């Protein structure tokens, strides 16, 4: 049951984001207590040092060739700080 509940929540978030309706969970984290059937919501502040979405991102590309990245890590490594 738990994977179904979490899966539906994830699918709902994706649909909301794609079609632009509702309030997406950007900057918020939902904690699901299956035993108590309760949800808790926490605000998550943005990390200004995040390598993806921070003020100076170093990870700027999505690589879809994981085998090549594993074989050549120096080629696919993020920029040095």
N, C-alpha and C positions, 0 to 999 in steps of 0.2 A: 504494500500500500504506500509506503513512504516514497519510493522512487516515482510512483505515479503522481503523488501530490506535488513533489518538487518539480517533476517534469512538466506538469500543467502550468505551474507558476512560471517556469522558464519560457515555455512556449507563449504564454500570455504576454510576458515582457517583450519578447521578440516581435510579436504581432503589433503591440502598442507602438514600439519604436519604428517599425517598418511603415505602418500606415499613419503614424503621427497623431494618435489619439491618446487620451488619458495622461496620467502622470508617470513617466518611467522611473525606475528606481536608481536614477543617477544620483550619486552622492549619498545613497542610503543602503543599508544592509538589512535584510529580513532574516530573522532567526526563527525557525519553526520548531516548536516543542511538540513532538508527536504524542508523547505520553499525556501531556496536559491539554492537547489540542489548542495551543495558544501560539500566537505570533507576536514577535517583538521586533520593533524597528529601531535601528541605530543610525544616526547620522555619521557619515564617514567623510572627514575633511579631505580635500585634495592635497596630495603631497607635492609640494613645489619642486622636490628633487626626484620625482618619478622619472625613470629613463624613457617612458613612453609619452606621458601626458604632462610632464612637468614644464617648468619655464625654459629649460634647455634640453629638449629631448635628444637622446643619442640613438634610440631605436626608431628609425623612420621608415623602414621598409618591412614588408611581409614576405618572407621567403617560403615558397611552397615546395622547394626541393630539399627536403630534410636530409636525404642521403648525402647530397653534395655538401651541405652545411656540416654534417658530422665528419665527413672525410677531409674537409678543408676549413677548419674553424677559424684560421687566421683571415681567410677571405670574407667570411660572413660575420666576423666579430663586430660588435658595436664600436663606435669611435671612442677613443680613450678620453678620460676626463681631463 
